[in-house]
């Protein structure tokens, strides 16, 4: 008899949009899924970063660090180094957080490895190189293959699998499934036995008016090849309520935020989403 399959939810890019986050978490709970992994960018762009951090820490088993998490978490450092302009929205977002919130953001891990149905799965925010280096859905084959390599940023392949210590994996073992966020558009690509998926952006979705996330289905911690799938889910939520919350809180750039959520019109047109 086939072993019962486990399900793990993968979310990304909440960006302070608590209305969308709560809708997605409710959908996950309704499906009976208890494990949630987060691919980062908990804050930035949206109005309720502190609350998004609180809910993320409550609901997510693991959260990796996104580019906005690094930026806002160390906002004063980035500004002092001249790496970012002191733009109003960024300062407003940092001011909304406590120092503990900021410290949590910068403490998040670069990547997370796990095993499911014999698949070696690695999760990070943007790429194997950095949370700031972007791989778009239109990419070269070299960029595709590069996502599956071990780097100084990801570290060696080292999942925590009960009964199978991390040092039991042959040196040089790499993932064959990689999930990421960052580009605000969900997709899946398979080639040469490798599977790359993007979980989309819960809180700043530029590929449609609903909040996306993924479900990994397989046998958790099993190194034996078994049934495995990546499923995409899209959840409607009250965008008007989210925009109203942003206005009530006095968030800068609220009109641009509203256009992103309602019409998927990126405020940085001409530049890749982040």
Secondary structure, 3 states (H helix, E strand, C coil): CCCCCEEEEEECCCCCCHHHHHHHHHHHHHCCCCEEEECCCCCCCCCCHHHHHHHHHHHCCEEECCHHHHHHHCHHHHHHCCCCCCCHHHHHHHHCCCHHHHHHHHHCECEEEEEECCEEEEEECCCCCCCCCCCCCCCCHHHHHHCCCCCCCCCCCCCCECCECHHHCCCCCCCCEEEECCCCCCEEEEECCEEEEECCCCCCCCCCCCEEEEEEEECECCCCCCCCEEEEEEECCCHHHHHHHHHHCCCCCHHHHHHHHHHCCCCCCCCCCC
